[in-house]
Amino acid sequence: MAFCSKCGNEVRPNDRFCKKCGTPQSFTAGAETSASDPLRGMEPHMVAALCYLPFLGWIAAIYVLSAKRFVADRERRFHAFQGLFLFVAWLVYDWVLEGIVYEILPQPWYFSRVIKLGFTVGWVWLLWQTSQRQTVRIPFLSELADKSVEEQGR
């Protein structure tokens, strides 16, 4: 099964144009999916939404970045990188900054819980927005994601 290189819509091998976005298709435009692809029946925007799954989205992000199906899909790769960078930001807070917070604040668990709740609510909100085909750009992280997609596109 082949996919459009622009929108990720499924196209048949003999289709000259994507029926969804009208992009001309070539034999190399969409990457083939194998029978072992765990997400082969899932819509591309839902695969992108999985990259924001709280605490587990990094697994979907790594899958998207390594799957042949998404090699030319810049939008899905953007979501994968942004979700991965958001997870790294959470790790930096959890492993490094939280220790500093516990040393300098008198009642640090309130502050720490609010920050962790903020990360979780943010992940759920991004998951919802992406599942609704909306692209949310997180300041700084989206710029890193754009640069990463651009560097891999060369």
C-alpha positions in Angstrom: 0.0 0.0 0.0 1.4 3.4 -1.0 0.8 6.8 0.6 0.8 10.4 -0.7 4.1 12.2 0.0 2.3 15.4 0.8 -0.8 14.5 2.9 -0.2 10.8 3.7 -3.5 9.7 2.1 -3.5 6.1 0.8 -3.0 5.9 -2.9 -3.1 3.0 -5.3 0.1 2.2 -7.2 -1.4 3.2 -10.5 -2.9 6.5 -9.3 -1.2 9.5 -11.0 -2.7 12.0 -8.5 -3.7 11.9 -4.9 -7.5 11.9 -4.7 -7.4 13.9 -1.4 -4.9 16.8 -2.2 -4.2 16.4 -5.9 -0.4 16.0 -5.6 1.1 14.3 -8.6 2.2 10.8 -7.6 5.2 8.8 -8.9 6.3 5.3 -8.2 8.5 6.6 -5.4 6.1 9.1 -3.9 4.6 6.8 -1.2 6.5 4.3 0.8 5.2 0.7 1.0 3.9 -0.6 4.3 4.5 -4.2 5.2 2.1 -6.6 6.8 4.1 -6.3 10.0 3.5 -2.5 10.3 1.5 -2.2 13.6 -0.2 1.1 12.5 -0.9 0.2 8.8 -4.6 0.8 9.0 -4.4 4.0 11.0 -4.9 7.4 9.5 -1.7 9.5 9.3 -3.1 12.3 11.5 -3.9 9.8 14.2 -0.4 8.4 14.0 0.9 11.9 14.5 -1.5 12.3 17.5 0.1 9.2 19.1 3.4 11.1 19.3 1.7 13.2 22.1 0.5 10.3 24.2 1.5 11.3 27.8 4.7 9.5 28.9 4.6 7.0 26.0 4.5 9.3 23.0 8.2 8.9 22.5 7.7 5.3 21.3 5.3 6.5 18.6 7.6 9.3 17.7 10.6 7.0 17.2 8.4 4.7 15.1 7.3 7.6 12.9 10.9 8.7 12.5 12.1 5.2 11.5 9.2 4.0 9.4 9.6 4.0 5.6 5.9 5.0 5.4 6.7 8.5 6.8 10.1 9.2 5.2 8.6 11.9 2.9 5.8 13.0 5.3 7.1 16.3 6.7 4.0 17.0 8.8 4.1 13.6 10.6 7.8 13.9 11.1 7.3 17.4 12.6 4.8 16.0 15.2 7.2 13.2 16.0 10.1 15.5 16.6 8.0 18.0 18.6 6.5 15.2 20.7 10.0 13.7 21.3 11.4 17.1 22.3 8.5 17.7 24.7 9.2 14.3 26.3 12.9 15.3 26.7 11.8 18.6 28.3 9.7 16.6 30.8 12.7 14.3 31.5 15.0 17.4 32.1 12.4 18.7 34.6 11.8 15.4 36.3 15.5 14.3 36.6 17.3 17.7 37.0 15.2 20.7 37.7 12.8 19.0 40.2 15.8 18.3 42.5 16.8 22.0 42.4 13.1 23.0 43.2 13.1 20.7 46.2 16.3 22.4 47.5 15.2 26.1 47.1 11.5 26.1 47.8 9.9 25.6 51.3 7.0 23.5 50.1 8.2 22.2 46.8 5.7 19.4 46.2 3.0 22.0 45.3 5.1 23.6 42.6 6.3 20.3 41.3 2.8 18.8 41.1 1.6 21.9 39.2 4.5 21.6 36.7 3.9 17.9 36.1 0.2 18.4 35.8 0.9 21.2 33.2 3.0 18.7 31.2 0.3 16.1 31.3 -2.5 18.5 30.4 -0.3 19.9 27.6 0.3 16.4 26.2 -3.5 15.6 26.3 -4.3 18.9 24.6 -1.7 18.4 21.9 -3.0 14.8 21.4 -6.6 16.1 21.0 -5.6 19.0 18.7 -3.5 16.8 16.4 -6.3 14.1 16.3 -8.5 17.0 15.0 -6.0 17.7 12.2 -4.8 20.9 13.9 -1.1 21.7 14.1 0.0 23.3 17.4 3.4 24.9 17.5 5.1 25.0 20.9 7.5 27.9 21.1 11.2 26.8 20.9 10.3 23.1 20.5 8.6 23.7 17.2 11.6 25.6 15.9 13.8 22.6 16.9 11.4 20.2 15.2 11.4 22.3 12.0 15.2 22.3 11.9 15.3 18.5 12.6 12.8 17.8 9.8 14.7 20.1 7.4 18.1 18.4 8.2 16.7 15.0 7.6 15.0 16.1 4.4 18.4 16.7 2.7 
